[in-house]
Amino acid sequence: MALIVHKYGGTSMGSTERIKNVAARVAKWHDAGHQVVVVPSAMSGETNRLIGLAKEIMGQPDPRELDMICATGEQVSVGLLAMALLAIGKDAVSYAGWQVAIKTDSSFTKARIQSIDDKKVRADLDAGKVVIITGFQGVDEDGNISTLGRGGSDTSAVAIAAALKADECLIYTDVDGVYTTDPRVVSEARRLKTVTFEEMLEMASLGSKVLQSRSVEFAGNYRVPTRVLSSLTDPLLPLQEEANSGTLISFEEDKNMEQAVISGIAFNRDEAKITILGVPDKPGVAFHILGPVAEANIEVDMIIQNQSVDGKTDFTFTVSRGEYQKAMGVLDGVKADIGAASVMGDAKVSKVSVVGVGMRSHVGVASRMFRTLSEEGINILMISTSEIKISVLIDEKYMELAVRALHKAFDLEKE
Amino acid sequence: MALIVHKYGGTSMGSTERIKNVAARVAKWHDAGHQVVVVPSAMSGETNRLIGLAKEIMGQPDPRELDMICATGEQVSVGLLAMALLAIGKDAVSYAGWQVAIKTDSSFTKARIQSIDDKKVRADLDAGKVVIITGFQGVDEDGNISTLGRGGSDTSAVAIAAALKADECLIYTDVDGVYTTDPRVVSEARRLKTVTFEEMLEMASLGSKVLQSRSVEFAGNYRVPTRVLSSLTDPLLPLQEEANSGTLISFEEDKNMEQAVISGIAFNRDEAKITILGVPDKPGVAFHILGPVAEANIEVDMIIQNQSVDGKTDFTFTVSRGEYQKAMGVLDGVKADIGAASVMGDAKVSKVSVVGVGMRSHVGVASRMFRTLSEEGINILMISTSEIKISVLIDEKYMELAVRALHKAFDLEKE
């Protein structure tokens, strides 16, 4: 008997028929003798509907009140799923985050989980019940409802699995695992049976939509064995087959028998690059440029400062394309303050990254990557590296070409 | 400065535009120096949508889980209304029932309020905030969400007003007060400036839809001055004019200057009558007939047992028309057990009632009522009386005629 946490996304919970499918799948695990905790998202479209109502009333919705409203989507989901289980004769009970309680800080709309009380849940599991807990939300120390931000249900599921010391956290989603790259771009893309926590973290932060970054961080920090698998299979698929499907995020690098140099290629089409030219090179210049950008709540990704020439330097950074205009506006305001010559930007750039723990022990990954791009005539605009990934910024029109060429160059189509 | 509780129904909260109107009205009261607590219902249609989802999954939804789901409608409303107030510069905060806390028993879907903690609310009011509390719901001692049943937001508002010892509870609704009878039936129907708590209670239980019976009981038990008034007036109507509009439910009979013998005529079209013939007249017969009916959760209204002849009696009672078939089914089952000759029923009957505290001091109300019906050629099928009301059951085709004739006979069109 194992303790398993299931997480289902909004698409899997998208209609009462689909909720019945989820119940059938959960019942199968429970029938096999496992203790099951389920963390569902809101029904697809519901969170957007609620945010839409809020914005009709208040252009910039008050964060506390927005959380009050948005938390209801998951509350409806857990109640419906509990009923779907009760309807097929499974004892089940639903809880909102505050009932568990899942304690968070008070950063409304982007709260962080601080603690989870497992007492109620354990008692229910021991009594043979399936326990269904709202994803995405918690309660702060003053009893206010908080939410974790978009995609927060993944984080809730992993955090609950950590608190309960679950044997595995199964993230059911509309893809059947983590691929070497997006199969829509490279048809030879191959599903990975395992991926290390660190690789998954890089992939998540580099734009892979499979798992939210924070949930991967949580899984890593608390060493929660987490599996990404499909919610679109027949719910009555034999349990052993389902239990081994998808991609397992592992913590045991040495057991990773695939031994590939790199595991995958991540990309993010919607990047924008901004360069401030002729900046006097003196202490504090990076702060004077990026401070106002951060204050405007714009997230900066890659940052490069050129070698200074004649006491002047150029400063380049990237933001997501949706924030490009806003960032340019901010910099127009600070250009004079910092004595820069001019600001130029390019909103038609994309980022391509190769990721793999194998880089640690293999030299030549960077050179193979740069040679491949060079052979395809693709100019590299910026480079950024970490221990297990290399990212390049390129013209967006070359993005698919770059991903396909790199996928082939690193033999990712091969098992 | 007074402490005022406002309650708004689902129609008043039916769109973001209407919610902004509610905010403008609330702000007007706050601007005038009053402390204001607002209890809104779910947006119109929302509770039905949620119940519909639940029924798609479970024909007879589990009550605890149904409450989990249905409580979200009001949670969205309070958040949106708080935002609408914040958007016009009013400090406001929303609470779900469990946050206040409004404690109830564990009778899910029809819970009863046991206590309301006023500490948090008072602190917010003293800090100048408008406090917005979900209607319809609370939390039981185990931390489960409970709801009070349909129309429960009226009860929540009155209970909150009682707990806070509010100066007045204003029930804003889509009618502008309590009328001598339904204006759709009698065009001369007149709005009452005041009505006593007891009259209101009779009218509510007799089918007037203006206020839910339980909320009137609460208002009576805790002597909460409660006013029914229109939410359809211009929100910027001068405060004094609005404060004196509608109908006040009073507790001071002697100050009721209208001094009419009766205050209004209530009616309920959808009644059904069931008669069990030839029942052996022995102790326990009423229990043996009505026990199984109550067990089937069917509410019985009027009950008559005839004078026994030759040791046999007839037993007649009424139920709401929607439960007629179910009740007949139950009685077919018990007919043999009690040795009754036969069961007959009539689902085309209606109830008409005259209500008024003036009956206590005026004789002849019954005779005037019966003479009026007789003059119109309307046969009376059953009669039931209380200290301040007389109800008759008649053929449904005469219902409007009876109401109009009685309205005229008791001079209700005159101030």
Chai-1 contact restraints between the chains, C-beta under 6 A:
chainA,res_idxA,chainB,res_idxB,connection_type,confidence,min_distance_angstrom,max_distance_angstrom,comment,restraint_id
A,T16,B,E56,contact,1.0,0.0,6.0,A-B,restraint_1
A,T16,B,I57,contact,1.0,0.0,6.0,A-B,restraint_2
A,E56,B,T16,contact,1.0,0.0,6.0,A-B,restraint_3
A,I57,B,T16,contact,1.0,0.0,6.0,A-B,restraint_4
A,I57,B,L80,contact,1.0,0.0,6.0,A-B,restraint_5
A,I57,B,M83,contact,1.0,0.0,6.0,A-B,restraint_6
A,I57,B,A84,contact,1.0,0.0,6.0,A-B,restraint_7
A,M58,B,M83,contact,1.0,0.0,6.0,A-B,restraint_8
A,M58,B,A87,contact,1.0,0.0,6.0,A-B,restraint_9
A,P61,B,M83,contact,1.0,0.0,6.0,A-B,restraint_10
A,D62,B,M83,contact,1.0,0.0,6.0,A-B,restraint_11
A,D62,B,L86,contact,1.0,0.0,6.0,A-B,restraint_12
A,E65,B,G79,contact,1.0,0.0,6.0,A-B,restraint_13
A,E65,B,A82,contact,1.0,0.0,6.0,A-B,restraint_14
A,E65,B,M83,contact,1.0,0.0,6.0,A-B,restraint_15
A,E65,B,S94,contact,1.0,0.0,6.0,A-B,restraint_16
A,M68,B,G79,contact,1.0,0.0,6.0,A-B,restraint_17
A,M68,B,S94,contact,1.0,0.0,6.0,A-B,restraint_18
A,I69,B,V76,contact,1.0,0.0,6.0,A-B,restraint_19
A,I69,B,G79,contact,1.0,0.0,6.0,A-B,restraint_20
A,T72,B,T72,contact,1.0,0.0,6.0,A-B,restraint_21
A,T72,B,Q75,contact,1.0,0.0,6.0,A-B,restraint_22
A,T72,B,V76,contact,1.0,0.0,6.0,A-B,restraint_23
A,Q75,B,T72,contact,1.0,0.0,6.0,A-B,restraint_24
A,V76,B,I69,contact,1.0,0.0,6.0,A-B,restraint_25
A,V76,B,T72,contact,1.0,0.0,6.0,A-B,restraint_26
A,G79,B,E65,contact,1.0,0.0,6.0,A-B,restraint_27
A,G79,B,M68,contact,1.0,0.0,6.0,A-B,restraint_28
A,G79,B,I69,contact,1.0,0.0,6.0,A-B,restraint_29
A,L80,B,I57,contact,1.0,0.0,6.0,A-B,restraint_30
A,A82,B,E65,contact,1.0,0.0,6.0,A-B,restraint_31
A,M83,B,I57,contact,1.0,0.0,6.0,A-B,restraint_32
A,M83,B,M58,contact,1.0,0.0,6.0,A-B,restraint_33
A,M83,B,P61,contact,1.0,0.0,6.0,A-B,restraint_34
A,M83,B,D62,contact,1.0,0.0,6.0,A-B,restraint_35
A,M83,B,E65,contact,1.0,0.0,6.0,A-B,restraint_36
A,A84,B,I57,contact,1.0,0.0,6.0,A-B,restraint_37
A,L86,B,D62,contact,1.0,0.0,6.0,A-B,restraint_38
A,A87,B,M58,contact,1.0,0.0,6.0,A-B,restraint_39
A,S94,B,E65,contact,1.0,0.0,6.0,A-B,restraint_40
A,S94,B,M68,contact,1.0,0.0,6.0,A-B,restraint_41
A,Q99,B,G143,contact,1.0,0.0,6.0,A-B,restraint_42
A,G143,B,Q99,contact,1.0,0.0,6.0,A-B,restraint_43
